[in-house]
Amino acid sequence: MNADVAPGLRTKNTSPTTFESRSPADGTLVGCCTVSTEQDVGSVVDTARRAFEAWSSLPVASRSRHLRQWRAEIWSRRAEFAELIHRETGKPLEDALLEVVLTLEHIAWNEKNAARLLQTRRVRPGLLLANSRARIDRVPLGVVGVIGPWNYPLYTANGAVSAALAAGNTVVLKPSEHTPGVAVLYAQAFAAANPGIQVGVLSVVTGFGDTGVALCESGVDKIAFTGSTATGTAVMERCARTLTPVVLECGGKDPVIVAADADIAAAARAVAWGAFTNAGQTCVGVERVYVDEAVAPAFTAELVRHARRAEPGMGRKATYGPMTMPAQIDVVRRHVDAALAAGGRALFGGPSSIGSAVIGPIVLTDVPENNDAIREETFGPTVTVTTVSNVDDAVRRANDHQYALGASVFSRRHGDAIARQLSCGQVTVNSVIAFAGMGSVPMGGLRASGFGRVHGEEGFYEFCRTRSRVEKRWLLPGFDLTTLKRRPWISPVLDRVLGLRHRS
C-alpha cells in the first residue's frame, strides 16, 4: 500500500462504485472507499446480527478487556490516527491528537463503568404483592447503527460506538463521506487489538446519503446520529417508518453570557478558543456572546486581541485549518453579509477574511437578534457579540432560540445561579466546552438540537433496554389477587388496610 494513502483506503478510484477522500487543505488524495449499496449494508447488518449473540453473551469483564485492548491499540497508533484526522479534516496535527486523546478517555470510561451500570437492580414490589421479588435488568438492544459527522470523525462517533459495544451491542458505523478513512482505521484497530473476536462486532459501511438511508432502513435496533438538524430530521423520518428508535445530536448556536463580575481576560480567551477552534466547525462551539454593558468595551477589546493573534492556514502549526466542507464557506459568507447589511459591524475580519478554503476570525457586533447570523447555525470561525443591560436580558436572549445544545457563563460570584436559568443540554461556568472531555458527563440537546444523550450513565443507557423480572416467592394462603375467584373477605380487608394507607 502506498505510504501516502490512509490504511484501509485504495490508491485509485477504479470504479463508479467508489469515491475519493481528499484533504481540504490542499486537495491531495487521501484514499478511496467503496460506496456501500443497500445490499451491502443489509449484508453487514446481518453479519453484525450473527455476531451479537456471541458478543452479548460474553461476561462484562471480557467485553471491557476487549475495549481496553482496543484503547491500547489506538494509543500505540496515535500518531497514525492524528495524521489521518489532520489530512481528512484539515485541522492542525496538535488538535487531531487531542481528538484521539479525548476518544481514549471516553472508551476508558465505558470500559470501566459497564459492569456497574449493567448490574441487576432490586426494587420494592409494594404492599399488594409483598410476596414477590422484583428486579430490573439492563440488557443490550442488538445491532446499533451509528451515523457520524465529519468535524470530529473519531471523537464524536466513538461516544455512541464505545458505549454501545460496552453494553453488549454490535455496531455498524457509517462515517461522513468527507472523512471515511478515520472510521476505517478505527474499526481496523479494534480488529487488530482483538484478533480472535468474531467478525461483525464493529463494522463500517461507507458512502453518501443513500448509504445512511439504507442503514436506517436495515432493521438495526437503534440509530445514533450526529449532524445537522435538517439531516437529523430526515434520519428520524426514515426510522419512524419501522419504529426504529433514534438518538439525535444536531445543530447548535451556543451562547455565552459574560456578567459584570466576570474575569474578562479569562472569558475573552475562552470565547476566542470556543469560537475559532476547528475553524468554528464545532456543534458546541461558541457562536454568540451576550456581555454586560459595564464590561463590554473591555471584553470586546480583549476578544479582538485574541482574534488578531490567531493564525489560520494550511500548515500543521496553524491555529486552525481550512473549512472541511466547501459548501460551509457559502453559509459563513451569507451570514456575515446579512449581519453587515442589517447594521452590524465587524470588529475584526469581515467579508475579506473569507477565502476559498481558509476563513480568518470574524467578530461581529450590533447584529439584530432576528438576523440569520444569530438565528442560524454558522459553523465557521465567526462570533457575534451583543451588549446587554443586565444578566436577565442576557438569559432571555440566550434562551430565545430554536437551538439548545450547550451554553457557558462567566461570573465570579453568580455563575451557578445564572447557569441554572439556561435552557440547554449542558452548561459550563467560567469555561467553554469542558464537558466534552468528561466521560461521566452526558451530552445532548433539546428542541432543534435533538434529543437523547451520549456519554456518561445517561448515554450508556441509550444503548440498553429495560427488562423487568418479577418472581412470586411464596403463596399467601387464601389471599391471591391474581385469580378469577377471590375469597369474599379479601375486598373488605383490602378496603380497611388501604384506607389506613391512602386516606388523608
Sequence and secondary structure as in RCSB ss.txt:
>XXXX:A:sequence
MNADVAPGLRTKNTSPTTFESRSPADGTLVGCCTVSTEQDVGSVVDTARRAFEAWSSLPVASRSRHLRQWRAEIW
SRRAEFAELIHRETGKPLEDALLEVVLTLEHIAWNEKNAARLLQTRRVRPGLLLANSRARIDRVPLGVVGVIGPW
NYPLYTANGAVSAALAAGNTVVLKPSEHTPGVAVLYAQAFAAANPGIQVGVLSVVTGFGDTGVALCESGVDKIAF
TGSTATGTAVMERCARTLTPVVLECGGKDPVIVAADADIAAAARAVAWGAFTNAGQTCVGVERVYVDEAVAPAFT
AELVRHARRAEPGMGRKATYGPMTMPAQIDVVRRHVDAALAAGGRALFGGPSSIGSAVIGPIVLTDVPENNDAIR
EETFGPTVTVTTVSNVDDAVRRANDHQYALGASVFSRRHGDAIARQLSCGQVTVNSVIAFAGMGSVPMGGLRASG
FGRVHGEEGFYEFCRTRSRVEKRWLLPGFDLTTLKRRPWISPVLDRVLGLRHRS
>XXXX:A:secstr
  TTS TT BSS  STTEEEEE TTT  EEEEEE   HHHHHHHHHHHHHHHHHHHHS HHHHHHHHHHHHHHHH
HTHHHHHHHHHHHH   HHHHHHHHHHHHHHHHHHHHHHHHHTS EEE   STTTTEEEEEEEEE SEEEEE  S
SSTTHHHHHHHHHHHHHT EEEEE  TTSHHHHHHHHHHHHHH TTS TTSEEE   SHHHHHHHHTTT SEEEE
ES HHHHHHHHHHHHTTT  EEEE    EEEEE TTS HHHHHHHHHHHHHGGGG  TTSEEEEEEETTTHHHHH
HHHHHHHHH   SSSTTSSS   SSHHHHHHHHHHHHHHHHTT EEEE  GGGB SS B  EEEES  TTSHHHH
S   SSEEEEEEESSHHHHHHHHHSSSEESEEEEE SSSHHHHHTT  SSEEEESSSSGGGG TTS B  EETTE
ES BSHHHHHHTTEEEEEEEEE    TT  SSSSS  TTHHHHHHHHHHHHH  
